[in-house]
């Protein structure tokens, strides 16, 4: 939900859209690689930040069986 609200892109959707644009000759291979790199890096940073916020908030951990 946060992705949609902020207007961000997930790597999977970005991969499909830009790859289709390259196949239709509406984008270059260089643009494809740049798009993948920026999207993947942003998703990595975002996931690390979210994980650190969850850890910092002290969310309950499951109890061992």
PyMOL Python script that loads the backbone (N, CA, C, O; Angstrom):
from pymol import cmd

cmd.read_pdbstr("""\
ATOM      1  N   UNK A   1       0.823  -1.184   0.000  1.00  0.00           N
ATOM      2  CA  UNK A   1       0.000   0.000   0.000  1.00  0.00           C
ATOM      3  C   UNK A   1       0.870   1.252   0.000  1.00  0.00           C
ATOM      4  O   UNK A   1       0.550   2.235  -0.668  1.00  0.00           O
ATOM      5  N   UNK A   2       1.977   1.215   0.753  1.00  0.00           N
ATOM      6  CA  UNK A   2       2.856   2.387   0.804  1.00  0.00           C
ATOM      7  C   UNK A   2       3.423   2.694  -0.576  1.00  0.00           C
ATOM      8  O   UNK A   2       3.629   3.858  -0.919  1.00  0.00           O
ATOM      9  N   UNK A   3       3.672   1.669  -1.357  1.00  0.00           N
ATOM     10  CA  UNK A   3       4.225   1.863  -2.698  1.00  0.00           C
ATOM     11  C   UNK A   3       3.230   2.623  -3.565  1.00  0.00           C
ATOM     12  O   UNK A   3       3.607   3.561  -4.268  1.00  0.00           O
ATOM     13  N   UNK A   4       1.983   2.231  -3.521  1.00  0.00           N
ATOM     14  CA  UNK A   4       0.960   2.895  -4.328  1.00  0.00           C
ATOM     15  C   UNK A   4       0.713   4.325  -3.867  1.00  0.00           C
ATOM     16  O   UNK A   4       0.573   5.226  -4.694  1.00  0.00           O
ATOM     17  N   UNK A   5       0.659   4.540  -2.575  1.00  0.00           N
ATOM     18  CA  UNK A   5       0.371   5.867  -2.030  1.00  0.00           C
ATOM     19  C   UNK A   5       1.482   6.858  -2.377  1.00  0.00           C
ATOM     20  O   UNK A   5       1.207   8.021  -2.673  1.00  0.00           O
ATOM     21  N   UNK A   6       2.720   6.406  -2.340  1.00  0.00           N
ATOM     22  CA  UNK A   6       3.838   7.317  -2.607  1.00  0.00           C
ATOM     23  C   UNK A   6       4.164   7.451  -4.094  1.00  0.00           C
ATOM     24  O   UNK A   6       4.994   8.274  -4.479  1.00  0.00           O
ATOM     25  N   UNK A   7       3.511   6.643  -4.924  1.00  0.00           N
ATOM     26  CA  UNK A   7       3.773   6.726  -6.365  1.00  0.00           C
ATOM     27  C   UNK A   7       5.063   6.029  -6.771  1.00  0.00           C
ATOM     28  O   UNK A   7       5.572   6.269  -7.866  1.00  0.00           O
ATOM     29  N   UNK A   8       5.592   5.185  -5.922  1.00  0.00           N
ATOM     30  CA  UNK A   8       6.848   4.485  -6.214  1.00  0.00           C
ATOM     31  C   UNK A   8       6.581   3.286  -7.124  1.00  0.00           C
ATOM     32  O   UNK A   8       5.430   2.937  -7.386  1.00  0.00           O
ATOM     33  N   UNK A   9       7.632   2.675  -7.590  1.00  0.00           N
ATOM     34  CA  UNK A   9       7.528   1.504  -8.460  1.00  0.00           C
ATOM     35  C   UNK A   9       8.231   0.321  -7.815  1.00  0.00           C
ATOM     36  O   UNK A   9       9.295   0.464  -7.211  1.00  0.00           O
ATOM     37  N   UNK A  10       7.624  -0.840  -7.951  1.00  0.00           N
ATOM     38  CA  UNK A  10       8.294  -2.058  -7.539  1.00  0.00           C
ATOM     39  C   UNK A  10       9.181  -2.540  -8.673  1.00  0.00           C
ATOM     40  O   UNK A  10       8.920  -2.241  -9.838  1.00  0.00           O
ATOM     41  N   UNK A  11      10.215  -3.275  -8.344  1.00  0.00           N
ATOM     42  CA  UNK A  11      11.141  -3.751  -9.364  1.00  0.00           C
ATOM     43  C   UNK A  11      10.447  -4.645 -10.384  1.00  0.00           C
ATOM     44  O   UNK A  11      10.734  -4.556 -11.578  1.00  0.00           O
ATOM     45  N   UNK A  12       9.547  -5.498  -9.934  1.00  0.00           N
ATOM     46  CA  UNK A  12       8.897  -6.436 -10.851  1.00  0.00           C
ATOM     47  C   UNK A  12       8.069  -5.730 -11.915  1.00  0.00           C
ATOM     48  O   UNK A  12       8.157  -6.068 -13.096  1.00  0.00           O
ATOM     49  N   UNK A  13       7.275  -4.763 -11.510  1.00  0.00           N
ATOM     50  CA  UNK A  13       6.464  -4.020 -12.470  1.00  0.00           C
ATOM     51  C   UNK A  13       7.311  -3.192 -13.409  1.00  0.00           C
ATOM     52  O   UNK A  13       7.036  -3.102 -14.605  1.00  0.00           O
ATOM     53  N   UNK A  14       8.343  -2.590 -12.853  1.00  0.00           N
ATOM     54  CA  UNK A  14       9.254  -1.780 -13.654  1.00  0.00           C
ATOM     55  C   UNK A  14       9.973  -2.628 -14.692  1.00  0.00           C
ATOM     56  O   UNK A  14      10.184  -2.193 -15.825  1.00  0.00           O
ATOM     57  N   UNK A  15      10.346  -3.832 -14.301  1.00  0.00           N
ATOM     58  CA  UNK A  15      11.018  -4.749 -15.223  1.00  0.00           C
ATOM     59  C   UNK A  15      10.114  -5.069 -16.406  1.00  0.00           C
ATOM     60  O   UNK A  15      10.557  -5.032 -17.554  1.00  0.00           O
ATOM     61  N   UNK A  16       8.876  -5.375 -16.138  1.00  0.00           N
ATOM     62  CA  UNK A  16       7.939  -5.727 -17.204  1.00  0.00           C
ATOM     63  C   UNK A  16       7.682  -4.552 -18.140  1.00  0.00           C
ATOM     64  O   UNK A  16       7.696  -4.719 -19.360  1.00  0.00           O
ATOM     65  N   UNK A  17       7.450  -3.374 -17.587  1.00  0.00           N
ATOM     66  CA  UNK A  17       7.116  -2.214 -18.416  1.00  0.00           C
ATOM     67  C   UNK A  17       8.272  -1.762 -19.297  1.00  0.00           C
ATOM     68  O   UNK A  17       8.086  -1.530 -20.491  1.00  0.00           O
ATOM     69  N   UNK A  18       9.442  -1.638 -18.731  1.00  0.00           N
ATOM     70  CA  UNK A  18      10.577  -1.129 -19.507  1.00  0.00           C
ATOM     71  C   UNK A  18      11.064  -2.180 -20.504  1.00  0.00           C
ATOM     72  O   UNK A  18      11.507  -1.830 -21.598  1.00  0.00           O
ATOM     73  N   UNK A  19      10.988  -3.446 -20.144  1.00  0.00           N
ATOM     74  CA  UNK A  19      11.362  -4.493 -21.097  1.00  0.00           C
ATOM     75  C   UNK A  19      10.430  -4.466 -22.303  1.00  0.00           C
ATOM     76  O   UNK A  19      10.877  -4.609 -23.441  1.00  0.00           O
ATOM     77  N   UNK A  20       9.141  -4.285 -22.055  1.00  0.00           N
ATOM     78  CA  UNK A  20       8.181  -4.179 -23.157  1.00  0.00           C
ATOM     79  C   UNK A  20       8.488  -2.960 -24.023  1.00  0.00           C
ATOM     80  O   UNK A  20       8.367  -3.026 -25.247  1.00  0.00           O
ATOM     81  N   UNK A  21       8.881  -1.857 -23.404  1.00  0.00           N
ATOM     82  CA  UNK A  21       9.220  -0.657 -24.163  1.00  0.00           C
ATOM     83  C   UNK A  21      10.447  -0.890 -25.044  1.00  0.00           C
ATOM     84  O   UNK A  21      10.504  -0.396 -26.170  1.00  0.00           O
ATOM     85  N   UNK A  22      11.418  -1.632 -24.543  1.00  0.00           N
ATOM     86  CA  UNK A  22      12.610  -1.951 -25.343  1.00  0.00           C
ATOM     87  C   UNK A  22      12.219  -2.834 -26.523  1.00  0.00           C
ATOM     88  O   UNK A  22      12.683  -2.619 -27.643  1.00  0.00           O
ATOM     89  N   UNK A  23      11.372  -3.820 -26.278  1.00  0.00           N
ATOM     90  CA  UNK A  23      10.949  -4.711 -27.358  1.00  0.00           C
ATOM     91  C   UNK A  23      10.152  -3.973 -28.433  1.00  0.00           C
ATOM     92  O   UNK A  23      10.173  -4.360 -29.601  1.00  0.00           O
ATOM     93  N   UNK A  24       9.449  -2.910 -28.035  1.00  0.00           N
ATOM     94  CA  UNK A  24       8.687  -2.099 -28.989  1.00  0.00           C
ATOM     95  C   UNK A  24       9.512  -0.946 -29.564  1.00  0.00           C
ATOM     96  O   UNK A  24       8.987  -0.101 -30.289  1.00  0.00           O
ATOM     97  N   UNK A  25      10.801  -0.916 -29.237  1.00  0.00           N
ATOM     98  CA  UNK A  25      11.739   0.109 -29.717  1.00  0.00           C
ATOM     99  C   UNK A  25      11.374   1.518 -29.225  1.00  0.00           C
ATOM    100  O   UNK A  25      11.657   2.510 -29.898  1.00  0.00           O
ATOM    101  N   UNK A  26      10.749   1.594 -28.057  1.00  0.00           N
ATOM    102  CA  UNK A  26      10.407   2.880 -27.458  1.00  0.00           C
ATOM    103  C   UNK A  26      11.411   3.279 -26.383  1.00  0.00           C
ATOM    104  O   UNK A  26      11.350   4.388 -25.851  1.00  0.00           O
ATOM    105  N   UNK A  27      12.329   2.382 -26.065  1.00  0.00           N
ATOM    106  CA  UNK A  27      13.389   2.639 -25.094  1.00  0.00           C
ATOM    107  C   UNK A  27      14.631   1.887 -25.556  1.00  0.00           C
ATOM    108  O   UNK A  27      14.550   0.917 -26.310  1.00  0.00           O
ATOM    109  N   UNK A  28      15.778   2.356 -25.085  1.00  0.00           N
ATOM    110  CA  UNK A  28      17.036   1.719 -25.463  1.00  0.00           C
ATOM    111  C   UNK A  28      17.467   0.729 -24.378  1.00  0.00           C
ATOM    112  O   UNK A  28      16.939   0.730 -23.266  1.00  0.00           O
ATOM    113  N   UNK A  29      18.426  -0.104 -24.727  1.00  0.00           N
ATOM    114  CA  UNK A  29      18.967  -1.055 -23.756  1.00  0.00           C
ATOM    115  C   UNK A  29      19.638  -0.312 -22.603  1.00  0.00           C
ATOM    116  O   UNK A  29      19.574  -0.757 -21.457  1.00  0.00           O
ATOM    117  N   UNK A  30      20.273   0.801 -22.898  1.00  0.00           N
ATOM    118  CA  UNK A  30      20.913   1.613 -21.853  1.00  0.00           C
ATOM    119  C   UNK A  30      19.859   2.128 -20.865  1.00  0.00           C
ATOM    120  O   UNK A  30      20.091   2.126 -19.656  1.00  0.00           O
ATOM    121  N   UNK A  31      18.718   2.562 -21.368  1.00  0.00           N
ATOM    122  CA  UNK A  31      17.645   3.032 -20.499  1.00  0.00           C
ATOM    123  C   UNK A  31      17.077   1.892 -19.663  1.00  0.00           C
ATOM    124  O   UNK A  31      16.707   2.085 -18.505  1.00  0.00           O
ATOM    125  N   UNK A  32      17.011   0.713 -20.252  1.00  0.00           N
ATOM    126  CA  UNK A  32      16.532  -0.465 -19.528  1.00  0.00           C
ATOM    127  C   UNK A  32      17.443  -0.779 -18.341  1.00  0.00           C
ATOM    128  O   UNK A  32      16.969  -0.978 -17.223  1.00  0.00           O
ATOM    129  N   UNK A  33      18.738  -0.820 -18.590  1.00  0.00           N
ATOM    130  CA  UNK A  33      19.704  -1.123 -17.522  1.00  0.00           C
ATOM    131  C   UNK A  33      19.653  -0.051 -16.435  1.00  0.00           C
ATOM    132  O   UNK A  33      19.710  -0.367 -15.247  1.00  0.00           O
ATOM    133  N   UNK A  34      19.548   1.203 -16.837  1.00  0.00           N
ATOM    134  CA  UNK A  34      19.471   2.297 -15.860  1.00  0.00           C
ATOM    135  C   UNK A  34      18.205   2.160 -15.018  1.00  0.00           C
ATOM    136  O   UNK A  34      18.244   2.320 -13.798  1.00  0.00           O
ATOM    137  N   UNK A  35      17.091   1.866 -15.669  1.00  0.00           N
ATOM    138  CA  UNK A  35      15.827   1.712 -14.958  1.00  0.00           C
ATOM    139  C   UNK A  35      15.890   0.563 -13.965  1.00  0.00           C
ATOM    140  O   UNK A  35      15.460   0.699 -12.819  1.00  0.00           O
ATOM    141  N   UNK A  36      16.431  -0.574 -14.410  1.00  0.00           N
ATOM    142  CA  UNK A  36      16.562  -1.720 -13.512  1.00  0.00           C
ATOM    143  C   UNK A  36      17.462  -1.403 -12.328  1.00  0.00           C
ATOM    144  O   UNK A  36      17.147  -1.753 -11.190  1.00  0.00           O
ATOM    145  N   UNK A  37      18.582  -0.742 -12.594  1.00  0.00           N
ATOM    146  CA  UNK A  37      19.545  -0.427 -11.526  1.00  0.00           C
ATOM    147  C   UNK A  37      18.934   0.505 -10.488  1.00  0.00           C
ATOM    148  O   UNK A  37      19.040   0.257  -9.287  1.00  0.00           O
ATOM    149  N   UNK A  38      18.301   1.564 -10.944  1.00  0.00           N
ATOM    150  CA  UNK A  38      17.704   2.533 -10.022  1.00  0.00           C
ATOM    151  C   UNK A  38      16.554   1.893  -9.248  1.00  0.00           C
ATOM    152  O   UNK A  38      16.442   2.081  -8.036  1.00  0.00           O
ATOM    153  N   UNK A  39      15.712   1.147  -9.931  1.00  0.00           N
ATOM    154  CA  UNK A  39      14.565   0.513  -9.283  1.00  0.00           C
ATOM    155  C   UNK A  39      15.014  -0.523  -8.252  1.00  0.00           C
ATOM    156  O   UNK A  39      14.505  -0.545  -7.132  1.00  0.00           O
ATOM    157  N   UNK A  40      15.963  -1.378  -8.627  1.00  0.00           N
ATOM    158  CA  UNK A  40      16.434  -2.413  -7.708  1.00  0.00           C
ATOM    159  C   UNK A  40      17.115  -1.778  -6.492  1.00  0.00           C
ATOM    160  O   UNK A  40      16.879  -2.193  -5.358  1.00  0.00           O
ATOM    161  N   UNK A  41      17.947  -0.785  -6.730  1.00  0.00           N
ATOM    162  CA  UNK A  41      18.657  -0.121  -5.626  1.00  0.00           C
ATOM    163  C   UNK A  41      17.674   0.558  -4.677  1.00  0.00           C
ATOM    164  O   UNK A  41      17.807   0.452  -3.457  1.00  0.00           O
ATOM    165  N   UNK A  42      16.695   1.250  -5.236  1.00  0.00           N
ATOM    166  CA  UNK A  42      15.689   1.912  -4.404  1.00  0.00           C
ATOM    167  C   UNK A  42      14.885   0.924  -3.588  1.00  0.00           C
ATOM    168  O   UNK A  42      14.588   1.176  -2.420  1.00  0.00           O
ATOM    169  N   UNK A  43      14.531  -0.196  -4.189  1.00  0.00           N
ATOM    170  CA  UNK A  43      13.794  -1.233  -3.460  1.00  0.00           C
ATOM    171  C   UNK A  43      14.652  -1.831  -2.351  1.00  0.00           C
ATOM    172  O   UNK A  43      14.148  -2.117  -1.265  1.00  0.00           O
ATOM    173  N   UNK A  44      15.938  -2.022  -2.611  1.00  0.00           N
ATOM    174  CA  UNK A  44      16.840  -2.559  -1.586  1.00  0.00           C
ATOM    175  C   UNK A  44      16.952  -1.599  -0.406  1.00  0.00           C
ATOM    176  O   UNK A  44      16.816  -2.005   0.748  1.00  0.00           O
ATOM    177  N   UNK A  45      17.198  -0.337  -0.699  1.00  0.00           N
ATOM    178  CA  UNK A  45      17.326   0.667   0.367  1.00  0.00           C
ATOM    179  C   UNK A  45      16.020   0.769   1.155  1.00  0.00           C
ATOM    180  O   UNK A  45      16.035   0.829   2.384  1.00  0.00           O
ATOM    181  N   UNK A  46      14.901   0.789   0.448  1.00  0.00           N
ATOM    182  CA  UNK A  46      13.607   0.875   1.124  1.00  0.00           C
ATOM    183  C   UNK A  46      13.329  -0.313   2.018  1.00  0.00           C
ATOM    184  O   UNK A  46      12.805  -0.152   3.120  1.00  0.00           O
ATOM    185  N   UNK A  47      13.674  -1.502   1.558  1.00  0.00           N
ATOM    186  CA  UNK A  47      13.425  -2.686   2.374  1.00  0.00           C
ATOM    187  C   UNK A  47      14.316  -2.703   3.613  1.00  0.00           C
ATOM    188  O   UNK A  47      13.887  -3.127   4.687  1.00  0.00           O
ATOM    189  N   UNK A  48      15.546  -2.245   3.462  1.00  0.00           N
ATOM    190  CA  UNK A  48      16.447  -2.179   4.620  1.00  0.00           C
ATOM    191  C   UNK A  48      15.949  -1.142   5.628  1.00  0.00           C
ATOM    192  O   UNK A  48      15.976  -1.381   6.835  1.00  0.00           O
ATOM    193  N   UNK A  49      15.498   0.001   5.130  1.00  0.00           N
ATOM    194  CA  UNK A  49      14.967   1.032   6.034  1.00  0.00           C
ATOM    195  C   UNK A  49      13.711   0.549   6.757  1.00  0.00           C
ATOM    196  O   UNK A  49      13.560   0.773   7.958  1.00  0.00           O
ATOM    197  N   UNK A  50      12.823  -0.104   6.040  1.00  0.00           N
ATOM    198  CA  UNK A  50      11.607  -0.609   6.666  1.00  0.00           C
ATOM    199  C   UNK A  50      11.940  -1.672   7.719  1.00  0.00           C
ATOM    200  O   UNK A  50      11.360  -1.673   8.804  1.00  0.00           O
ATOM    201  N   UNK A  51      12.865  -2.568   7.402  1.00  0.00           N
ATOM    202  CA  UNK A  51      13.266  -3.595   8.368  1.00  0.00           C
ATOM    203  C   UNK A  51      13.888  -2.968   9.619  1.00  0.00           C
ATOM    204  O   UNK A  51      13.647  -3.423  10.737  1.00  0.00           O
ATOM    205  N   UNK A  52      14.691  -1.920   9.417  1.00  0.00           N
ATOM    206  CA  UNK A  52      15.306  -1.270  10.583  1.00  0.00           C
ATOM    207  C   UNK A  52      14.261  -0.536  11.420  1.00  0.00           C
ATOM    208  O   UNK A  52      14.369  -0.497  12.645  1.00  0.00           O
ATOM    209  N   UNK A  53      13.251   0.045  10.769  1.00  0.00           N
ATOM    210  CA  UNK A  53      12.190   0.709  11.530  1.00  0.00           C
ATOM    211  C   UNK A  53      11.380  -0.305  12.337  1.00  0.00           C
ATOM    212  O   UNK A  53      11.017  -0.038  13.483  1.00  0.00           O
ATOM    213  N   UNK A  54      11.099  -1.454  11.751  1.00  0.00           N
ATOM    214  CA  UNK A  54      10.366  -2.507  12.462  1.00  0.00           C
ATOM    215  C   UNK A  54      11.193  -3.006  13.648  1.00  0.00           C
ATOM    216  O   UNK A  54      10.661  -3.203  14.740  1.00  0.00           O
ATOM    217  N   UNK A  55      12.484  -3.207  13.433  1.00  0.00           N
ATOM    218  CA  UNK A  55      13.357  -3.677  14.515  1.00  0.00           C
ATOM    219  C   UNK A  55      13.472  -2.626  15.617  1.00  0.00           C
ATOM    220  O   UNK A  55      13.461  -2.964  16.800  1.00  0.00           O
ATOM    221  N   UNK A  56      13.582  -1.365  15.236  1.00  0.00           N
ATOM    222  CA  UNK A  56      13.717  -0.289  16.213  1.00  0.00           C
ATOM    223  C   UNK A  56      12.437  -0.098  17.015  1.00  0.00           C
ATOM    224  O   UNK A  56      12.484   0.252  18.195  1.00  0.00           O
ATOM    225  N   UNK A  57      11.303  -0.326  16.378  1.00  0.00           N
ATOM    226  CA  UNK A  57      10.016  -0.136  17.049  1.00  0.00           C
ATOM    227  C   UNK A  57       9.766  -1.197  18.113  1.00  0.00           C
ATOM    228  O   UNK A  57       8.878  -1.047  18.952  1.00  0.00           O
ATOM    229  N   UNK A  58      10.548  -2.261  18.075  1.00  0.00           N
ATOM    230  CA  UNK A  58      10.397  -3.305  19.086  1.00  0.00           C
ATOM    231  C   UNK A  58       9.133  -4.117  18.884  1.00  0.00           C
ATOM    232  O   UNK A  58       8.471  -4.491  19.852  1.00  0.00           O
ATOM    233  N   UNK A  59       8.798  -4.389  17.650  1.00  0.00           N
ATOM    234  CA  UNK A  59       7.600  -5.184  17.383  1.00  0.00           C
ATOM    235  C   UNK A  59       7.744  -6.561  18.025  1.00  0.00           C
ATOM    236  O   UNK A  59       8.845  -7.103  18.121  1.00  0.00           O
ATOM    237  N   UNK A  60       6.633  -7.108  18.455  1.00  0.00           N
ATOM    238  CA  UNK A  60       6.718  -8.419  19.131  1.00  0.00           C
ATOM    239  C   UNK A  60       7.291  -9.499  18.226  1.00  0.00           C
ATOM    240  O   UNK A  60       6.957  -9.588  17.044  1.00  0.00           O
ATOM    241  N   UNK A  61       8.148 -10.306  18.800  1.00  0.00           N
ATOM    242  CA  UNK A  61       8.723 -11.445  18.083  1.00  0.00           C
ATOM    243  C   UNK A  61       7.917 -12.680  18.443  1.00  0.00           C
ATOM    244  O   UNK A  61       7.402 -12.785  19.556  1.00  0.00           O
ATOM    245  N   UNK A  62       7.805 -13.617  17.509  1.00  0.00           N
ATOM    246  CA  UNK A  62       7.073 -14.849  17.855  1.00  0.00           C
ATOM    247  C   UNK A  62       7.812 -15.622  18.947  1.00  0.00           C
ATOM    248  O   UNK A  62       9.041 -15.670  18.979  1.00  0.00           O
ATOM    249  N   UNK A  63       7.039 -16.213  19.821  1.00  0.00           N
ATOM    250  CA  UNK A  63       7.655 -17.003  20.884  1.00  0.00           C
ATOM    251  C   UNK A  63       8.024 -18.373  20.356  1.00  0.00           C
ATOM    252  O   UNK A  63       7.290 -18.945  19.550  1.00  0.00           O
ATOM    253  N   UNK A  64       9.140 -18.902  20.792  1.00  0.00           N
ATOM    254  CA  UNK A  64       9.547 -20.234  20.330  1.00  0.00           C
ATOM    255  C   UNK A  64       8.564 -21.291  20.833  1.00  0.00           C
ATOM    256  O   UNK A  64       7.952 -21.125  21.888  1.00  0.00           O
ATOM    257  N   UNK A  65       8.418 -22.366  20.080  1.00  0.00           N
ATOM    258  CA  UNK A  65       7.469 -23.437  20.502  1.00  0.00           C
ATOM    259  C   UNK A  65       7.904 -24.162  21.755  1.00  0.00           C
ATOM    260  O   UNK A  65       7.211 -25.071  22.214  1.00  0.00           O
TER     261      UNK A  65
END
""", "prot")
cmd.dss("prot")
cmd.show_as("cartoon", "prot")
cmd.util.cbc("prot")
cmd.orient("prot")
